[in-house]
Amino acid sequence: MLIVKRIIIPLILFLIFLCDPGFAEVKSVQGMGEAAIVGITPEEGWNLAIRRARADAIEQAAGVHVLGSTLVKDFALAADFIKSFTRGFIVDEKISEKQCFFDKNTTPPTPHYKVVIQARVSIPEKQRKSVKQFCARLNKTTFTNGGKAIIKITPYSDLYIGIFNITADDRVIMLYPNQYVSYKKAMAGNVIKFPAPDSAVKLIIQTLEGHKRDTEAFLIVGVPAKERYKNIFERFKDKESFGLTEFFSIYSEMAELVSEEILPYVVFRQGH
């Protein structure tokens, strides 16, 4: 039994140190979002309204405001809403209301979709005292189908870097590290590109099938390059993709440690 205790106790202490769950505050809030259905499909409209409802919930829980309105009028605004996803993490959600109505103040009346969600939002302590550890840039903010994305990252300190894609259907995919690209420490001041210029990996941007345009984003995560954090992204290798709340429920456990940046982009189907 003594040997077992010596193994278990250090493991528990390590997990407590790594996750720091006691520093995160979880709030139950209601979020509301609307989308004007102009030049988009009903599926796209519901998706935009749900994203705005999530952003509204995060704004309320975190005490910040991205925009004053809960109405999504275009995809540029939708990109701003995605940026709010790291100000608080929705770890559980339930849609409590969905409805369609017409704005009679427009000619002709414009259909609107409205979504109300009940959400539990985790607010990490780091949001009040975090220091940015890197700068990340995307080669474009607007793509047509088949366009190639390149991410440029400049670390301000030695880091382990993780790169994720938040897709238009609200899935999260880990792009780096992966089985095709060797994982290594990013050194302070050394600009890195993903994919690397000599890599066989390419980031090809596409709309979802049947969509004219989509708003997506890359989530770049930096963790201090200490040996105990080297395998911190291993938890995301178990599945090809995660649902949004599933991903952030896991991510919130390490959020105290990381610096992150969201790079939104819009992709259009050719001819639109």
ABEGO torsion letter per residue (X at the ends): XAAAAAAAAAAAAAAAAAAGAAABBBBBBBBBBBBBBBGBBAAAAAAAAAAAAAAAAAAAAAGBBABABABBABAAAAAAAAAAAAABBBABBBBABBBBBBBAABOBBBBBBBBBBBBBBBBBAAAAABBBABBBBBABABBBBGBBBBBBBBBABBBBBBBBBBBAAGBBBBAOBBAABBBBBBBBGBBBBOBBAABABBBBBBBBBGBABBBBBBBBBBBBBBAAAAAAAAAAAABABBBAAAAAAAAAAAAAABBBBBBBBBBBBBGX
